[in-house]
Amino acid sequence: MEFGLELDIIPIPGLYKDFNTESWLSHNQRSICIDLRQCQEMETRYRFSLAHEVGHLLLHADLYAGISLNSLEDWLTFQNQFDPTLRDNLEWQARSLAGRILVPAAPLVDHAQALLNRMKSRLPKSYDHEALLGAMSIPLADTFNVHEEVVRIRLSGDRIGSRIRFD
């Protein structure tokens, strides 16, 4: 069971390689099927995929109401019924919430500020704040055990970097 949500995690060999799918939430919203290789070899990707599916659970539960998905083929058919723009929006929403689950704003600001304070004496007098946030994403990713892109999006795309004092 993951995250106290009483979800079963079901690793599936070759899910990504054979079907170009990393994970999916079951129709009854009780389990997440996920690529076995992620589980075994790609911890940050695995964690993000789980958070992404939890995002779907929290944001899109109404879409699963009354349907039955008993196989990967059923799930793929279900996915293909959506207008591509709507599907892209649903995926963006789930990815965005996944980033927020894995990298909450307040701890991110605290860790980023502490890192910047340690770096200040070595910075040039003039520097691009966005570039610095991008560079800071690398060590901060280790802190949160996520890919650096998740931190970069939280800092820049979600504008959390604006809460950091650069002076």
Backbone torsions as a table, in degrees:
resi	resn	phi	psi	omega
1	MET	NA	133.4	-176.8
2	GLU	-112.6	143.5	171.2
3	PHE	59.5	17.7	-178.0
4	GLY	68.6	11.2	-179.6
5	LEU	-94.4	2.7	-179.8
6	GLU	56.9	42.6	176.5
7	LEU	-97.1	136.5	172.4
8	ASP	-86.1	136.9	176.7
9	ILE	-103.3	122.0	-175.4
10	ILE	-116.5	102.5	177.2
11	PRO	-72.7	135.8	-179.9
12	ILE	-124.5	118.5	179.0
13	PRO	-62.4	135.5	174.1
14	GLY	71.3	13.2	-177.0
15	LEU	-58.3	-48.1	-179.4
16	TYR	-74.2	-46.7	-177.1
17	LYS	-60.5	-43.8	-174.9
18	ASP	-87.1	-29.2	-172.8
19	PHE	-126.9	2.6	-179.4
20	ASN	54.3	36.6	179.2
21	THR	-129.0	128.0	-178.3
22	GLU	-86.8	-35.6	-175.7
23	SER	-168.2	163.5	170.4
24	TRP	-157.6	154.5	178.0
25	LEU	-91.0	131.5	-179.3
26	SER	-65.3	157.1	-177.9
27	HIS	-60.8	-30.7	179.7
28	ASN	-87.2	1.9	176.1
29	GLN	60.2	30.3	-179.3
30	ARG	-111.6	-9.7	-179.2
31	SER	-147.7	156.6	174.8
32	ILE	-120.0	122.8	173.5
33	CYS	-92.1	135.1	-173.0
34	ILE	-144.5	149.2	-180.0
35	ASP	-59.8	128.5	-178.1
36	LEU	-59.1	-39.8	-178.6
37	ARG	-60.5	-38.9	176.1
38	GLN	-59.1	-45.3	-179.0
39	CYS	-59.4	-39.5	-173.0
40	GLN	-88.8	-32.1	-168.2
41	GLU	-126.6	-11.4	-170.0
42	MET	-132.4	70.9	-170.9
43	GLU	-57.7	-45.0	-177.8
44	THR	-66.4	-38.5	177.8
45	ARG	-67.3	-40.8	177.4
46	TYR	-59.0	-48.1	-179.0
47	ARG	-62.4	-41.0	-180.0
48	PHE	-66.8	-41.7	178.9
49	SER	-61.1	-42.1	177.3
50	LEU	-62.6	-46.1	179.6
51	ALA	-63.4	-36.9	178.1
52	HIS	-61.4	-45.8	179.4
53	GLU	-68.5	-34.8	173.4
54	VAL	-63.0	-36.6	174.7
55	GLY	-57.5	-46.5	176.3
56	HIS	-60.5	-42.2	179.8
57	LEU	-58.4	-46.2	-176.3
58	LEU	-76.0	-33.6	-173.7
59	LEU	-97.7	-29.7	-168.2
60	HIS	-126.1	26.0	-178.4
61	ALA	-56.3	-33.8	-178.3
62	ASP	-63.0	-27.3	-180.0
63	LEU	-70.4	-23.2	-178.2
64	TYR	-89.8	-9.1	-175.7
65	ALA	-63.5	127.0	174.1
66	GLY	78.8	6.4	178.6
67	ILE	-107.4	161.3	178.5
68	SER	-128.9	117.8	178.5
69	LEU	-118.4	104.5	-175.2
70	ASN	-105.8	-1.5	-178.8
71	SER	-153.3	168.0	175.2
72	LEU	-60.8	-38.5	179.4
73	GLU	-61.9	-42.2	176.7
74	ASP	-60.6	-42.6	-179.6
75	TRP	-64.7	-43.1	178.8
76	LEU	-62.6	-40.7	176.7
77	THR	-62.6	-44.1	177.2
78	PHE	-57.8	-46.2	179.4
79	GLN	-62.1	-38.8	-176.1
80	ASN	-74.4	-10.9	179.0
81	GLN	-75.8	-18.2	-176.8
82	PHE	-82.7	145.0	169.6
83	ASP	-57.4	135.1	-177.0
84	PRO	-54.8	-36.2	179.0
85	THR	-66.9	-42.9	177.2
86	LEU	-63.2	-45.3	179.6
87	ARG	-60.0	-42.6	177.7
88	ASP	-61.8	-40.8	179.0
89	ASN	-65.7	-41.8	177.8
90	LEU	-62.8	-41.4	179.2
91	GLU	-67.5	-40.8	178.2
92	TRP	-61.4	-43.4	179.5
93	GLN	-60.6	-45.0	-179.6
94	ALA	-66.2	-41.2	176.9
95	ARG	-63.5	-41.7	-179.5
96	SER	-63.0	-45.8	178.0
97	LEU	-65.5	-37.1	177.2
98	ALA	-57.9	-44.0	177.7
99	GLY	-61.9	-38.2	179.4
100	ARG	-70.8	-34.7	177.6
101	ILE	-66.4	-46.4	-174.4
102	LEU	-79.9	-28.6	-176.7
103	VAL	-132.8	78.9	-179.4
104	PRO	-64.0	148.3	-173.0
105	ALA	-59.2	-52.3	-173.7
106	ALA	-60.9	-49.3	177.3
107	PRO	-64.1	-33.9	178.4
108	LEU	-63.5	-46.2	178.7
109	VAL	-60.5	-45.0	-179.5
110	ASP	-60.6	-47.7	-179.1
111	HIS	-67.9	-39.8	179.5
112	ALA	-65.8	-41.3	178.9
113	GLN	-64.0	-43.4	178.8
114	ALA	-62.5	-42.3	178.2
115	LEU	-63.8	-45.8	178.9
116	LEU	-61.1	-42.8	179.1
117	ASN	-59.7	-37.2	177.3
118	ARG	-70.4	-28.2	-175.8
119	MET	-88.7	-20.7	-168.6
120	LYS	-51.9	-41.4	-176.2
121	SER	-66.9	-19.0	-178.4
122	ARG	-101.2	-2.7	-178.6
123	LEU	-82.8	147.7	173.9
124	PRO	-66.6	163.3	-178.7
125	LYS	-61.7	-32.6	179.9
126	SER	-125.2	130.5	178.8
127	TYR	-153.6	158.2	178.4
128	ASP	-82.9	120.0	-177.5
129	HIS	-60.7	-40.9	-179.6
130	GLU	-64.1	-40.6	178.2
131	ALA	-64.6	-39.7	178.5
132	LEU	-65.3	-41.9	177.3
133	LEU	-60.3	-39.8	177.1
134	GLY	-61.5	-43.1	178.9
135	ALA	-67.8	-37.2	179.6
136	MET	-68.7	-21.9	-179.5
137	SER	-60.7	-29.7	-176.9
138	ILE	-66.1	-57.1	178.4
139	PRO	-68.3	-31.1	178.9
140	LEU	-68.2	-30.0	177.2
141	ALA	-60.9	-38.8	177.2
142	ASP	-63.8	-38.6	179.8
143	THR	-59.3	-41.0	-176.4
144	PHE	-97.8	-1.2	-179.4
145	ASN	55.2	50.5	177.1
146	VAL	-134.1	171.1	174.4
147	HIS	-71.3	146.9	-177.6
148	GLU	-58.5	-28.7	179.5
149	GLU	-63.7	-34.6	177.8
150	VAL	-62.2	-44.3	179.5
151	VAL	-68.2	-42.2	-179.4
152	ARG	-60.5	-43.2	178.9
153	ILE	-64.7	-41.1	178.7
154	ARG	-63.4	-42.9	-178.0
155	LEU	-70.6	-47.3	-173.8
156	SER	-97.6	-55.3	-176.7
157	GLY	-64.0	-38.7	178.9
158	ASP	-91.6	1.4	175.4
159	ARG	63.2	23.9	177.6
160	ILE	-70.0	-27.6	178.1
161	GLY	-58.9	-22.7	179.4
162	SER	-69.1	-14.1	178.7
163	ARG	-86.3	-6.3	-178.2
164	ILE	-88.4	136.5	179.6
165	ARG	-88.0	113.0	-178.6
166	PHE	-90.8	-9.2	-176.6
167	ASP	-76.3	NA	NA
